[in-house]
């Protein structure tokens, strides 16, 4: 279970890093007057990062199936974010 929680923690950190990249790109796009990610994409990333971090904290504080469920939520959110915002 430690390995799974460690992997989901890494994924949650990656989602946070993607959020910062999208926010930074939106900021720079607005200042330099070129098209960038819209407010919908920024909102998706902020909400996804919040859910992933909350699920990871929940997973870290619990044991057994409950911890597995928290890690599964992190992976589900990452897949949903990548599918809707990056691959479509």
C-alpha positions in Angstrom: 0.0 0.0 0.0 2.9 2.4 0.6 4.0 2.1 -3.0 0.5 2.8 -4.3 0.2 5.9 -2.0 3.6 7.0 -3.1 2.7 6.7 -6.7 -0.6 8.5 -6.2 1.3 11.2 -4.3 3.6 11.7 -7.3 0.6 11.9 -9.6 -1.1 14.5 -7.4 2.1 16.5 -7.4 2.2 16.3 -11.2 -1.4 17.6 -11.4 -0.4 20.5 -9.2 2.6 21.2 -11.5 0.3 21.1 -14.5 -2.0 23.5 -12.8 0.8 25.9 -12.2 2.0 25.6 -15.9 -1.6 26.3 -17.2 -2.0 29.3 -14.8 1.4 30.7 -15.8 0.6 30.2 -19.5 -2.8 31.9 -19.2 -1.1 34.8 -17.3 1.6 35.2 -19.9 -0.9 34.9 -22.8 -3.0 37.7 -21.4 0.0 40.0 -20.9 1.6 39.3 -24.3 -1.7 39.3 -26.2 -1.5 35.8 -27.7 -4.1 33.0 -27.4 -3.6 30.7 -24.4 -5.6 28.4 -22.2 -9.0 29.9 -21.4 -10.6 30.3 -18.0 -12.4 26.9 -18.4 -9.1 25.1 -18.7 -7.6 27.0 -15.8 -10.7 26.1 -13.7 -10.5 22.4 -14.6 -6.9 22.3 -13.5 -7.5 24.2 -10.2 -10.4 22.0 -9.3 -8.7 18.8 -10.3 -5.6 19.7 -8.3 -7.7 20.5 -5.2 -9.6 17.2 -5.5 -6.4 15.2 -6.1 -4.5 16.8 -3.1 -7.5 16.3 -0.8 -7.8 12.6 -1.9 -4.1 12.1 -1.4 -4.2 13.6 2.1 -7.2 11.3 2.9 -5.4 8.3 1.5 -2.3 9.1 3.6 -4.2 9.4 6.8 -6.1 6.1 6.4 -5.3 2.4 5.9 -6.6 -0.5 4.0 -9.4 -0.2 1.4 -10.1 3.4 2.3 -6.5 4.4 1.5 -6.8 2.5 -1.8 -9.9 4.4 -2.6 -8.2 7.7 -2.0 -5.4 6.7 -4.3 -7.9 5.5 -6.9 -9.5 8.9 -6.9 -6.2 10.6 -7.6 -5.6 8.3 -10.6 -9.2 8.8 -11.8 -8.9 12.6 -11.6 -5.6 12.6 -13.4 -7.0 10.4 -16.2 -10.1 12.6 -16.4 -8.0 15.8 -16.5 -5.7 14.5 -19.2 -8.5 13.1 -21.3 -10.6 16.2 -21.2 -8.0 19.0 -21.3 -4.9 17.6 -22.9 -5.9 14.8 -25.3 -9.2 16.1 -26.8 
